[in-house]
Structure formats: C-alpha cells, structure tokens
Amino acid sequence: MHVKMYTCGPSTYQQPHIGNYRTFLFEDILQRYLEYLGYDVTRLITLTDVEDKAIAQAKKENLTVEELTSKNETGFFRDFKLLRIKTPDYAVRASSAVDQAAKLISQLTEKGYAYRFTYKGAENVYFEPLKFKGFGKLAHLDMTKWPKKTRRFHKDTYPGTPWNRGDFIIWDGCKQNAVCNNTQIGSGRPAWNIQDAAIVTKHLGFTVDVACGGIDNLARHHDYTLAIAEAVSGKPFSRYWLHGAHLLVNGKKMSKSTGNVVYTSDVLARGFTGEQLRFFLIYAPYRKKLNFTFEKLAETSRKLDSLRNMVKELERAQTGESNRDSKELVNRLVSGFEKCMNNDLAVKAAFDTIYGTVSELCEMRESLSPKDRENLLNALHRVDSVLQCIF
C-alpha cells in the first residue's frame, strides 16, 4: 500500500536548531515505521526559501537570497545525515513552485475565495477565510469571533499572534527592489501562506495520507494550507494530521532573545554523537513537551550506550544449546516493539521493552545457540531500521 506524506520543512533563512530536529525526527520515525510495516512511503518536505524573513536576512548578511538559503539548506541536510534522518523523496524549494502557486491563485480568484487589493502600490492577492466553509477546523477555531468587517494582513507572518483574524495575503505584488516572478497572474511572488499548498499539490496532488509538522504549524499555517487546497479541489487535503510538541531548554522555550538556542554543533562540541542526540529527541512522546539539558542528554546517552554494549556482548558470546526461554525472548522482542509503536509511536516504551529483553538474553548469553543469536541480531537490526540508534 502506498502512503503519501507531507512534512513541513524549515525556513532556510536561518540554521535549524535541535528543537526543529525533534519534529523532523518524529516524522522520520513515522516514515520508517510505516515502511517497517510494509507500506511504500513517498515523503515530501517543503523548504521555505523566499519569504519576508529571508529577504531581510540576506540583506543583513550582504548575500543574495539564493546564497543565503543554499548555505543553510546544505547545513540542514548535513544534519540529516548526522541524525540518521532519511532524505525525503521530494525536498522542494518554494521558489520552484511559483508556477503552481500562480495557478492556484487564479483558480481561487475565479471561485471567489481570493481577491486582488492594492496595498502600498503593489497589487496583492488575499484569501477570504469567511468564504471557505469550515475554516479553522484543524485547530478548532471559534469562527463566531471572526470579525465581519474586512481586515487584511499584509505580511507573511506576525510574531506573537496565534491567529490573524482577517484576510491573509497569498500573493505579494511586485515592489521596487523586491524578489519578483513573471507569471500568469502578473509580477510578484507567492506569500508564505500559499507556498506549501503549491508545493504539495504540484508533486503529490490535492490529497495526501499524512501531514506533519511542529505544534507551531497548527495555528494559521496548516489551516491556511488546508483551506487553499480544499477550496480549489473540493477534496480533503489530508486524511491524518500529526503535530510534535516543543523542545524546551532548561525549562524555557528556545529563543535568540533568551540566548538559549542549541544547535547540533553545540551538542557535538560537548562530546556527544549524532546517535545519542537522535535517541534523546525520540525517547519521549512526540506530542508532549520535552525539556533539554546536557545532564538529561548524558543520562539518556548512558542508557543507549548500555544497550549497545549488551548487544556487542551478545555478538561475541560463545555458542551454546538452544532453549525455549531464549526463543521466546527473541520473539517477544519484536512483538513488544510493535505493540508499543502501534500505540501512537511510543518509542520510549518500545526501547525500554527491547532493553529489558536484551538484558535477560545477555544473562543467558552462554546458552544461546547460533540460530538463536542469528535470529536475535536479525530482530535487533529490523527494529533498528526504525530507531536508527542501536547499531
């Protein structure tokens, strides 16, 4: 069976931090577990390379937008290798889907969901949420509080506001010294609010099976993407939605103003490995907040290292006679793993089950037959095709 999976990627105007990677890792676990179960997964990740923030940051660093975003994109996929995150089938820049964005906007305008409005000399296009039945259904937005009088939000994003209660921009008309594209709807660029819808519908069609992102994507972003795609097609955009919770640092949300942003380079500089960081970030329910400290990272790393050392002992064990207990434990390892993972990707419970089973097998390692040991190692390699931190 084929699964189409859309995951929100980074805004490449800056370097991602380990909180961003927590989201990408739970999505990686989901993809790998679906494949473990026999599904054929096609995964797309979006790369926001042209937006207000990218344009401002490029100017600040005296770079072109292309130079800035390419630099950060290279670092992003370098960290994917470090953290053993599977490279998606499609990693698509927003700048490569301008044609699709223009096509969607043309259709939205024809259907009455979007309209042109000139603001500060630029002819922009805005989406009118009140025209779309069920707007805000993903985040369970109370639309009775939506203003009846027209209000327009002209920027891609507005920091600090969970909802922009009004019409949101989907096309930035061309301004002087701006990034512009010549399209069927005129000169300009797609606003951030339509970019993911354009990327996904261009490469995966108007309906996907699973859509994922961080919890921040739930307010505005995913409801915007959903509304745009469904307003054009009349079909459900995604059958399932999953959102990962925040990663805190020393009990506080990561932010540059607080000065507590942690990057993969900071973790490596402390002597930790990519596998240890991966394990820390997946070893907690993805829907719950996780607090990062280097002490907690060291604690989980010791647990991972302990399992890996036991596995090495089992690899080196002298062969003995087969017995029923060892066979049952090997079978229990896989069934226990699957039972936990089937419960909303409960990685912690799955790993702890593996740890307990391997501990018991380690105690009887001298009585494992060659076939038992072979089956055990095959089982461990199989579950590690998902976890990617044991071997």
Secondary structure, 3 states (H helix, E strand, C coil): CEEEEEECCCECCCCCCHHHHHHHHHHHHHHHHHHHCCCEEEEEEEEECCCHHHHHHHHHCCCCHHHHHHHHHHHHHHHHHHCCCCCCCEEEEHHHCHHHHHHHHHHHHHHCCEEEEEECCEEEEEECHHHCCCCCCCCCCCHHHCCCCCCEECCCCCCCCCCCCCEEEEEEECCCCCCCEEECCEEEEECHHHHHHHHHHHHCCCCEEEEEEEHHHCCCHHHHHHHHHHHHHCCCCEEEEEEECCEEECCEECCCCCCCCCCHHHHHHCCCCHHHHHHHHHCCCCCCCEEECHHHHHHHHHHHHHHHHHHHHHHHCCCCCCCHHHHHHHHHHHHHHHHHHCCCCCHHHHHHHHHHHHHHHHHCHHHCCHHHHHHHHHHHHHHHHHHCCCC
